[in-house]
Amino acid sequence: MINPEWFKSSYSSNGGACVEVAANIPGAVPVRDSKDPEGPALTFTPAGFAAFVAGVKGGEFGAV
């Protein structure tokens, strides 16, 4: 089993509303709440996560 290597976006500030992503898991992209590192993680396929990121960048989910 590979242990996730978690990181926050370089756009993240220390405001506490951050997610962390692990990019070292082949075939999966785990995402978790940085405020609850022992809590659950959601796992996406790389294609699903890329589509989500593209949607965020394209304003598909409204203003942030």
C-alpha positions in Angstrom: 0.0 0.0 0.0 1.3 3.4 -0.9 0.9 6.2 1.7 -0.5 9.4 0.2 1.9 12.4 0.1 -0.5 15.2 0.8 -0.1 18.8 -0.4 -2.1 22.0 -0.6 -2.4 24.2 -3.7 0.2 27.0 -4.0 -2.9 29.3 -4.2 -4.0 28.2 -0.7 -3.7 30.7 2.1 -3.7 29.9 5.7 -7.4 30.8 6.0 -8.3 27.2 7.0 -10.7 26.5 4.1 -8.3 24.3 2.1 -8.2 20.8 0.6 -5.2 18.6 0.2 -4.5 16.3 -2.7 -2.2 13.4 -3.0 -0.7 12.9 -6.5 1.5 9.9 -5.8 -1.2 7.2 -6.0 -1.3 5.5 -9.4 -4.8 5.6 -10.9 -6.3 7.6 -8.1 -6.5 11.2 -6.8 -7.4 11.3 -3.1 -8.7 14.6 -1.7 -9.2 15.5 1.9 -10.1 18.5 4.2 -6.9 20.0 5.5 -8.6 20.8 8.8 -9.3 17.1 9.4 -6.2 15.2 8.2 -7.3 12.0 10.1 -10.8 12.2 8.6 -12.1 10.7 5.4 -10.7 11.3 1.9 -12.6 11.3 -1.4 -10.9 9.4 -4.2 -11.4 10.4 -7.8 -10.1 8.9 -11.1 -7.4 11.2 -12.6 -9.8 12.0 -15.5 -12.6 12.8 -13.1 -10.4 15.1 -11.0 -9.1 16.8 -14.2 -12.7 17.4 -15.3 -13.5 18.9 -11.9 -10.5 21.2 -12.0 -11.4 22.3 -15.5 -14.9 23.0 -14.4 -13.7 25.1 -11.5 -11.3 27.1 -13.7 -14.1 27.6 -16.2 -16.6 28.9 -13.6 -18.9 26.0 -14.0 -19.6 25.9 -10.2 -20.2 29.6 -9.7 -18.0 32.2 -7.9 -15.6 31.1 -5.2 
